[in-house]
Amino acid sequence: MSEDLKLDERIRAEDALFRAMSHRGENKLLAIGFCVALFIHVAVLFIHFPDMNSLVPEKKSENLIAVTKYRPPPPKVKKRQIIQQKLTRKVPIPDPTPDEPEPIREPEPEEDPEPIPDDVEFIIGVPEPPPPTGPLLAGVNNVSNPVLIESTKIDPEYPELARVARVDGQVILQAIVRKDGSVGDVSVIRVNRPNLGFEDTAIAAVLQWRYEPALQNGKPVEVYFTVVVDFSLH
């Protein structure tokens, strides 16, 4: 029994020693951890940390375009050059001798006109205008119309093409009636059916007609006269 007690006490003694050693080790670890924490805090105070703003990327400056309304410069105003003209006024010079009477001047005698010869004829009234050189218009400016002499009127031949086509026609001519009543130049003014021969036969007939000439102030004159020639199968 004694040996068992001794063993039991020995075990208890070893257990107490182990606990004491364990408690001492824990205190040592706590001291070491405290020293390390203290060292870290002191180091943090002396460490220089970079500026956080510098780590933020800078915004790129945008190119801004400012649009302004163009205002043209004011127009240049040319100064008008005013030229002042000096007005001069003529002042009559007074007579230095106002008290003396002015000399009397006798009028110069008029020259006598040259005598008119005895053989000079005097024309009293308005002279007549010179006669016209070209044909006048019949029925204008006191010009009478020429009158056709019926005995000289020859009917024109009916064109063969118009006869076959059974058509009527009318030709208006302008003729010159001379002073002796004969017919001069003839021209066509209008024809209702051209290219059928009405013009040629009408001119050939009118050239053979005779007129009593037109008169102006009782004298025969050469005139332009309109002649109408009708063609009919009826």
SULLIN-V927298 format. One record per backbone hydrogen bond with DSSP energy under -0.5 kcal/mol. CO is the residue of the C=O (numbers start at 1). NH is the residue of the N-H. If there is no record, write none. Layout:
BEGIN
co/nh
CO/NH
CO/NH
END
This chain:
BEGIN
co/nh
1/5
2/6
3/7
4/8
5/9
6/10
7/11
8/12
9/13
10/14
11/15
12/16
13/17
14/18
15/19
16/20
17/21
18/22
19/23
20/24
21/25
22/26
23/27
24/28
25/29
26/30
27/31
28/32
29/33
30/34
31/35
32/36
33/37
34/38
35/39
36/40
37/41
38/42
39/43
40/44
41/45
42/46
43/47
47/49
51/54
51/55
52/56
62/64
64/66
65/67
66/68
70/72
75/77
76/78
77/79
80/82
81/83
82/84
83/85
84/86
85/87
86/88
89/91
90/92
92/94
95/98
97/100
103/105
104/106
117/120
122/124
136/138
136/224
137/140
142/144
142/217
143/139
147/212
148/150
149/152
150/153
152/154
159/163
160/164
161/165
162/166
162/167
163/166
169/231
170/192
171/173
171/229
172/189
172/190
173/175
173/227
174/187
175/177
175/225
176/178
176/184
177/223
178/181
181/211
182/178
185/176
187/174
190/172
193/196
196/162
197/201
198/202
199/203
200/204
201/205
202/206
203/207
205/208
206/209
210/149
211/213
212/147
214/221
215/144
216/219
219/216
221/214
222/136
223/177
224/138
225/175
227/173
229/171
231/169
END
